[in-house]
Amino acid sequence: MELFFHVVDSLAGRKVTDETAWLHDAENSAVKLFNHLGTIRHLQHGTNLPIIDGRPRQYVDHSSISILARAAFETYLCYYYIYGDLRCDTTTKKLRHDIWSLGGLLDRQNATSVTTSQGISVLEQDRKVIARLLSDIKSNPAFDALTPKQKAKAENGKWRLDNSWVNLAEIAGFDTHLFRDMYSYLCSYAHSGGLSLLQVGQAVSINDQQYLSGLALQCAMILMSDFVLSYTLLFPDTRIHLEANAEMVQMVRRWHMTCRAHE
């Protein structure tokens, strides 16, 4: 986490131009991912509540840890699809970013509970940005290569187009079968599946609960390692932190190889 922090933080204060503004959201993805993983680390140490029914209540919330691990995975796969995909040129990455940005603004437009003058003003400003994004998307040469169905999804901000999360994991280089198993397990906790509730009932002791949080910790190590290597390719100036931390880099590369399909 220390290496992750320094790699991302080294770009603080960097001048952002109109041409590079879209890259700034990569940093926001880094912050979101870092916060998810930091919270996983915090929760793994256990939660202590005030005394209830005469007894202190202490537990390791492996359910929340698993849900956060799923969110972290999706955050990384979104980042990689937009910024890290080595098969794509900058034009395609910019198109993916614009579709993703459009989707977020359209989601806010669909919020029916906005009634304050400030909220209404924000939606009005968003509509101007939406119009610009739609223009940029349609004029992007990579847009012409999409199928009619994909173009319709792009214009509606459906940034994954035809891709499932498994497809995005394949793009990021994860072993398909291993990712599918891991992701399905984590989704069971997010959606209160039968397996998750079964394990909650069985994990009575702190040791059992910590054991069940182990998969999430492994996911965290994999995601941090993958992100650091990808981010330093996206922003070459940050590679100085890899060169200065040989021991950490060795750990990063070891975890990066976990779950890889072909490397």
Disulfide bonds with the S-S distance in Angstrom:
none
